[in-house]
Amino acid sequence: MVTRGTWVLGEWPLPLVRIKCEKCQRLGQYHTQRLVDQHGADMNMPELRHVLVRCSKRYTMNDPCQVVFVDRVER
């Protein structure tokens, strides 16, 4: 699987994908394999975080969603 600098879900090396948003206090964790089954191995991780949160502020430039991955994984 070749990527352009960002992780894709099929490459994620951890058993869980954990997310949080400081702004709305949202926390969540998801099993990586279940996410692959639901969204496909080619789903890029930056897009996945917004799919998981379904935040209404995603496209609001003056007050954007601040969802991030809890675990920092280096290549």
C-alpha positions as CSV (number, residue, x, y, z in Angstrom):
1,M,0.0,0.0,0.0
2,V,1.6,3.3,-1.1
3,T,0.7,6.5,0.6
4,R,1.5,10.1,0.1
5,G,2.8,11.0,3.5
6,T,-0.2,10.3,5.6
7,W,-1.2,7.1,7.2
8,V,-4.0,5.0,5.8
9,L,-6.1,2.8,8.0
10,G,-4.7,-0.4,6.7
11,E,-1.2,0.7,7.8
12,W,-2.2,1.7,11.3
13,P,0.2,-0.3,13.6
14,L,-1.8,-0.1,16.8
15,P,-4.8,-2.3,17.8
16,L,-6.9,0.8,18.7
17,V,-7.5,4.2,17.1
18,R,-8.0,6.7,19.8
19,I,-9.3,10.3,19.2
20,K,-10.1,13.4,21.3
21,C,-11.3,16.9,20.9
22,E,-10.2,19.4,23.5
23,K,-12.9,21.9,22.4
24,C,-15.9,19.6,22.9
25,Q,-14.3,17.1,25.4
26,R,-15.0,14.3,22.9
27,L,-13.1,11.1,23.6
28,G,-13.3,7.8,21.7
29,Q,-11.4,4.6,20.9
30,Y,-12.1,2.1,18.1
31,H,-10.7,-1.3,17.2
32,T,-8.5,-0.9,14.1
33,Q,-9.7,-4.1,12.4
34,R,-13.3,-3.2,12.9
35,L,-12.7,0.2,11.3
36,V,-10.9,-1.5,8.4
37,D,-13.9,-3.7,7.9
38,Q,-16.3,-0.8,7.9
39,H,-14.3,1.9,6.0
40,G,-11.7,0.0,4.0
41,A,-7.9,-0.3,4.3
42,D,-7.4,2.7,2.0
43,M,-9.3,5.3,4.2
44,N,-6.8,8.0,5.0
45,M,-6.4,8.8,8.7
46,P,-7.0,12.6,8.5
47,E,-10.4,11.9,6.9
48,L,-11.2,9.0,9.3
49,R,-11.0,11.3,12.4
50,H,-13.8,13.5,11.0
51,V,-15.9,10.5,9.9
52,L,-15.7,9.1,13.5
53,V,-16.5,12.3,15.2
54,R,-19.2,13.6,12.8
55,C,-18.6,17.1,14.1
56,S,-20.8,19.9,12.8
57,K,-17.8,22.3,13.1
58,R,-15.7,20.3,10.5
59,Y,-16.2,22.9,7.8
60,T,-16.5,26.0,10.1
61,M,-13.3,28.0,9.5
62,N,-13.9,30.5,12.4
63,D,-14.5,27.8,15.0
64,P,-13.2,24.5,13.6
65,C,-13.3,21.1,15.0
66,Q,-10.1,20.2,16.8
67,V,-10.2,16.4,16.8
68,V,-6.8,14.7,16.9
69,F,-5.4,11.3,17.4
70,V,-4.3,10.6,20.9
71,D,-1.5,8.2,19.9
72,R,1.4,9.8,17.9
73,V,2.9,7.2,15.6
74,E,6.0,7.9,13.6
75,R,6.9,6.1,10.4
